[in-house]
């Protein structure tokens, strides 16, 4: 399961695992380091072991500070996490402008210095989630020989540049070049929307044995199990999606502060859920316009009552 900020938190991951199968583990959405002498409880609450009992998790850290990364990574290692993921892929401008996430990719020497200063001090392993580059795909091509010098558990490559965000199509030729340059295990990430997508990618890249699905698993949560088994045996998908939604709604109602936070979170999730059904513009509009729990619940009930699964 891919890390989606504001989406795949521990509540979502645990609830997903109660309703669906297929994922072997999840990479959690990133947490920021906040220096070398403190840990912010609200940042790491979603990663506490007691909050992650349903699915194995790899924490992810967004950082450009070796000292801050080591401090937070070793704190997480003491909680029992054997591998920590370094985020080199976040494409959002407010992150990249500060030379974090994908904003670090053009700076090969800075990345080398970061790895020089962190890896000897880590209690566990490090993996990396990256993109082809911030601006150009050859940024990753220059980085792969650097990564090869270090003991990295795996490299997850989203086959787009940071500038692309989530637009356009993944560059499979560039992914293939990066794959050939790596001596580490490589995980493919980017637009696996169907079993046919997976079959085509797995045939094109037979040496890849690990695959990450992010946003499209939020649209079609049956997809991971379909890929794993090759069989679409799920029945009553609309009812199962409604049960999943209702469980999420109940969990977030207890966890979030105030109805506005609850409705904002659930409307964000429903934007993804609705993509799996035949388009009903009126029902979706009613969901987006809802402002109170009562309005939202009524709109969602009407949606599921008439929705037709289309994935």
C-alpha positions in Angstrom: 0.0 0.0 0.0 1.5 3.3 -1.0 1.8 6.3 1.3 -0.9 8.9 0.7 -0.8 12.0 2.9 -4.3 12.5 4.4 -5.4 9.2 3.1 -3.7 6.0 4.2 -3.2 6.7 7.9 -3.3 4.0 10.6 -7.1 4.2 10.8 -7.5 3.7 7.1 -4.9 0.9 7.0 -6.4 -1.0 9.9 -10.0 -0.6 8.5 -8.8 -1.7 5.0 -7.4 -4.9 6.5 -10.7 -5.7 8.2 -12.6 -5.6 4.9 -10.1 -6.4 2.1 -7.0 -8.6 1.5 -4.1 -8.5 -0.9 -1.5 -6.1 0.5 1.6 -7.6 2.2 2.5 -4.4 3.9 2.1 -0.6 3.8 4.5 2.3 3.6 3.1 4.9 5.9 2.6 8.5 4.9 5.7 10.6 5.8 6.4 12.2 9.2 8.8 15.2 9.4 11.8 15.1 11.6 11.8 18.1 14.1 15.5 18.1 15.1 17.8 16.1 17.2 16.5 16.5 20.7 12.7 15.9 20.6 9.9 13.8 19.2 6.5 15.3 18.6 4.0 12.8 19.9 1.3 13.9 17.4 3.6 13.2 14.5 4.4 9.6 15.6 1.0 8.6 17.1 0.0 7.0 13.8 3.1 4.8 13.9 2.8 3.5 17.5 2.8 -0.3 17.4 -0.6 -0.5 19.2 -2.1 1.6 16.4 -0.7 -0.8 13.7 -1.9 -4.3 14.5 -3.6 -5.2 11.2 -0.9 -4.7 8.6 2.9 -4.6 8.6 4.1 -1.1 8.2 7.3 0.7 7.1 7.5 4.2 8.5 8.6 7.0 6.1 10.5 10.2 7.1 10.7 13.4 5.1 14.0 15.1 5.9 17.1 16.8 4.6 18.8 16.8 7.9 21.0 13.7 8.6 20.9 14.4 12.4 17.2 14.8 12.5 16.6 11.7 10.3 18.8 9.6 12.5 17.1 10.8 15.7 13.6 10.0 14.5 14.6 6.8 12.6 16.3 5.3 15.7 13.3 6.3 17.9 11.1 4.3 15.4 13.6 1.5 15.4 13.3 1.3 19.2 9.5 0.9 18.7 10.3 -2.3 16.7 10.5 -1.0 13.1 13.3 -2.8 11.3 13.2 -0.6 8.1 12.7 3.1 7.7 11.9 4.7 4.4 13.4 8.0 3.3 11.1 10.1 1.2 12.9 11.4 -1.9 9.7 11.6 -4.0 7.2 14.1 -2.5 6.4 16.3 -5.5 4.5 19.1 -3.9 6.1 22.5 -4.5 5.9 23.6 -0.9 8.1 20.6 0.0 10.3 20.5 -3.1 11.2 24.2 -2.8 12.8 23.5 0.5 15.0 20.8 -1.0 13.1 18.0 0.6 11.3 15.1 -1.1 11.7 15.3 -4.9 13.4 18.7 -4.4 16.5 16.9 -3.4 16.9 14.8 -6.5 18.9 17.3 -8.5 21.5 17.5 -5.7 23.5 14.3 -6.0 26.3 15.4 -3.7 23.9 16.4 -0.9 22.2 13.0 -1.1 25.6 11.3 -0.9 26.5 13.3 2.2 23.1 12.5 3.7 23.7 8.8 3.3 27.3 9.0 4.5 26.1 10.7 7.7 23.0 8.6 8.4 23.6 5.0 7.5 26.5 4.3 9.9 24.3 5.6 12.8 21.1 3.8 12.0 19.9 1.0 14.2 17.9 -0.5 11.4 17.7 -0.6 7.6 16.9 2.2 5.2 14.8 2.1 2.0 14.2 4.9 -0.4 11.0 6.1 -2.2 11.9 8.3 -5.1 10.8 9.6 -8.5 12.7 9.8 -11.8 13.8 13.3 -10.9 12.3 16.7 -9.9 12.6 18.2 -13.4 14.3 15.6 -15.6 14.4 11.8 -15.5 18.2 11.8 -15.9 18.5 13.0 -12.3 17.7 9.5 -11.1 20.0 8.0 -13.6 22.9 10.0 -12.0 21.7 8.9 -8.5 21.5 5.2 -9.1 25.3 4.6 -9.0 25.4 6.6 -5.8 22.7 4.5 -4.2 24.7 1.4 -5.3 27.5 2.4 -3.0 25.3 2.0 0.1 23.4 -0.9 1.9 19.9 0.1 0.9 17.0 -2.4 1.5 15.1 -1.4 -1.6 14.3 1.5 -3.9 10.7 2.4 -4.7 10.5 4.3 -7.9 7.4 6.2 -8.9 7.9 6.5 -12.7 7.1 10.2 -13.0 9.1 13.3 -12.3 8.2 15.7 -9.5 7.0 18.3 -12.0 4.5 15.9 -13.4 2.9 15.4 -9.9 0.3 12.8 -10.8 -0.4 14.0 -14.3 0.5 12.4 -17.6 1.7 8.8 -17.9 4.5 7.0 -16.1 7.7 6.8 -18.2 8.3 3.1 -18.4 11.4 3.4 -20.6 13.0 5.6 -17.9 12.0 3.2 -15.2 13.6 0.4 -17.2 16.8 2.3 -17.4 16.9 3.0 -13.7 16.0 -0.6 -12.9 19.0 -1.8 -15.0 21.3 0.6 -13.2 20.3 -0.6 -9.7 22.0 -3.3 -7.7 19.3 -3.1 -5.1 15.8 -4.6 -5.2 13.5 -2.1 -7.0 9.8 -1.7 -6.4 7.6 -0.3 -9.2 5.0 2.4 -8.4 2.7 4.3 -10.8 -0.7 3.8 -12.3 -1.4 0.2 -11.6 -5.2 0.5 -12.1 -6.2 -3.0 -13.2 -5.0 -6.5 -13.3 -4.2 -6.0 -17.0 -1.9 -3.1 -16.0 -0.1 -5.3 -13.6 0.2 -8.2 -16.1 1.7 -5.9 -18.7 4.1 -4.4 -16.3 5.2 -7.7 -14.8 5.9 -9.0 -18.3 7.9 -6.0 -19.2 9.9 -6.0 -16.0 10.3 -9.7 -15.0 13.0 -8.9 -12.5 10.7 -6.8 -10.4 9.0 -8.8 -7.7 7.5 -6.0 -5.5 4.8 -3.6 -6.6 3.2 -0.6 -4.9 -0.3 0.5 -5.5 -1.3 3.9 -4.1 -4.2 6.0 -5.2 -5.9 3.4 -7.3 -6.3 1.0 -4.4 -8.4 3.7 -2.7 -10.6 3.6 -5.8 -10.8 -0.2 -6.1 -9.7 -1.9 -2.8 -10.5 -5.3 -4.4 -7.5 -4.8 -6.8 -4.6 -6.0 -4.6 -6.3 -9.4 -4.0 -7.3 -9.7 -7.7 -3.7 -9.1 -8.7 -2.4 -11.6 -6.1 -4.8 -14.4 -7.0 -5.6 -13.7 -10.6 -9.3 -14.3 -9.8 -12.1 -11.8 -9.3 -14.1 -13.7 -6.7 -15.5 -10.7 -4.8 -19.3 -10.5 -4.8 -21.6 -7.7 -3.7 -18.9 -5.1 -4.2 -21.2 -2.1 -3.7 -22.4 -3.4 -0.3 -18.8 -4.2 0.7 -17.7 -0.7 -0.3 -20.5 0.8 1.7 -19.6 -1.4 4.8 -16.0 -0.2 4.4 -17.1 3.4 4.2 -19.4 3.1 7.2 -16.6 1.5 9.3 -14.2 4.3 8.3 -16.8 6.9 9.2 -17.3 5.4 12.6 -13.6 5.2 13.3 -12.9 8.7 12.2 -15.9 10.0 14.1 -14.2 8.8 17.3 -10.7 9.9 16.3 -11.2 13.4 14.8 -12.1 16.5 16.6 -15.4 18.1 15.5 -17.8 17.4 12.7 -16.0 19.6 10.1 -12.8 17.5 10.3 -14.8 14.3 10.0 -16.8 15.5 6.9 -13.7 16.9 5.2 -11.8 13.7 5.7 -14.7 11.5 4.5 -15.5 13.7 1.5 -11.8 13.4 0.4 -12.1 9.6 0.6 -15.4 9.5 -1.2 -13.9 11.4 -4.2 -11.8 8.3 -4.7 -14.5 5.8 -3.9 -16.9 7.4 -6.4 -14.5 6.7 -9.3 -15.2 3.0 -9.0 -18.9 3.5 -9.9 -20.8 4.6 -12.9 -20.9 8.4 -12.8 -23.8 9.9 -10.9 -23.0 13.6 -11.1 -26.0 14.6 -9.0 -25.1 12.2 -6.1 -21.5 13.2 -6.1 -22.4 16.9 -6.1 -24.6 16.3 -3.1 -21.8 14.6 -1.2 -19.4 17.5 -2.0 -21.9 20.1 -1.0 -22.7 18.5 2.4 -21.6 20.5 5.4 -23.0 18.6 8.4 -22.8 14.9 9.3 -26.6 14.6 8.7 -26.3 16.0 5.2 -23.2 13.9 4.4 -24.8 10.7 5.7 -28.0 11.3 3.7 -26.0 12.0 0.5 -23.8 8.9 0.9 -26.8 6.7 1.6 -28.5 7.9 -1.6 -25.2 7.3 -3.5 -24.7 3.7 -2.4 -28.4 3.0 -2.8 -28.2 3.6 -6.5 -24.5 3.1 -7.3 -23.4 0.6 -9.9 -19.9 -0.8 -9.6 -17.8 -0.1 -12.7 -14.2 -1.2 -12.0 
